[in-house]
Amino acid sequence: MEKHVNLISLLWIIYGVVGFFFGFAVAIILFGISFIPHNWEIGAGILRLIAWGIGSFFLLLALPQIIGGLGLMKKREWARILILVVSFFHLLSFPLGTALAVYSFVILLKDETVKLFSGS
């Protein structure tokens, strides 16, 4: 069971890092587009605000995934609960998020895994 937990933690870290870079890339691209010459002044400001908002949103979504994955590697009970909550929200993130969420539910809710995290 420990191999599955390590795999889940690694997958959540990778998924979070990819989300982090996606949010960063979207923010940089939209922010860069706002500097195209002959842009309307107010439109450029609005686009910069949208870039900041969308980038921040994706960055904030990635943080619990990375933190939870790192906690799972250290076999922390709070990380198991965090990943279960994150998994619930990723059920609609088809196909990768759904697959990872279902796999996380199947492994992290087993009695053997609960005992592994409780130290018994």
N, C-alpha and C positions, 0 to 999 in steps of 0.2 A: 504494500500500500504506500510505503514511503516513496517509491519510485514515481507513482502516480501524482502524489502531492508535489514532489519536486518538479515534475513535468508541468503541472498546472501553474505552479509559481513562475516558472520560466516563461510559459506562454502568456500569462497575464502581464509580466514585465515587458515582454516583446510587444504585446498588443498596446500597452500603455505608451511605450516609447514611440511606436509608429503613430499613435494618436497625437502625441506631443509634437512630433515633427510635422504632422499634417496641419495641426493648428498653427504652428509657427510659419509654415510655408504659405498657408492661406493668408495670414496676416501680412506677411512680407509682400506677397503678390498684389493684394488689394491696396496696400499702402503705397507700393511702387506705382501702381496704375494712377493713383490720385495725383501724381506729379507730372503726368503727361501735359505738355504745353497746350495752351489754348483751352484749358478746362475751365469750366465755370467755377468761380471761387467757392461758392457755397456748396456746390456738388462735390468738390474735392474734399472739403472739410467733412461732409457727411460720409463720403467713402472712407476716409481715415477713421472716423468714429465706428463705422461698420466693421472695418478691418480689425480694429482694436477689440471690439465686442466679440466677433466670431473667433478670433484667435484666442482670446482669454477663455471663452467658453470651452473650446476643445482642449486647451491646456489644463483647465480645471477638471475636466472629465478624465484626463489621463493620470492625474496625480493619485487618486485612490487606487487605480489599477497597479501602478508602480509600487506604491507604499504597501498595498496588500500582498503583492507578489514577493516583495522582500521579506515581509513578516511571515509569509507561509514558509519561506526557505528556513527561517529560524524557528519554525514550529510554534508560533504564538497563537493563542486562542482568539485574540481580538482580530488577527489577520484572517482567520477562517471565517469569522462572522462578517468582516468587511467584504471579503471576496464573495460570500453568499449574497450579500446585499447588492454588490456591483453586478453579479451574475444575473440577478433578477432584472435589473434595469437594462441589461444587454440582451435579454431574450428577443427583443424586437429588432436587434441589430443583425439582420439576416445577411449573409449566411455565416460569416466567421464568428460574430458575437454570439449568435444563437448556439452554434456548435460548442464553443468554449464554455458558455454558460451551462448548457446541459451536462457537459462533461464535468464541470466543476460541481454541479449539484449531485451528480451520481457519486462522485468520489468523496466529496467533503461531508456528505450527510450519512455516510456509512458508519456503523458503530465502531468498527476497527479504526477509522480515521479519528473519530471523536476521542477514543481512548489514547491515540497517538498524541493528540494535542493537549489532552488533560494530564498527561504524564503518568497515567495509571498503567 
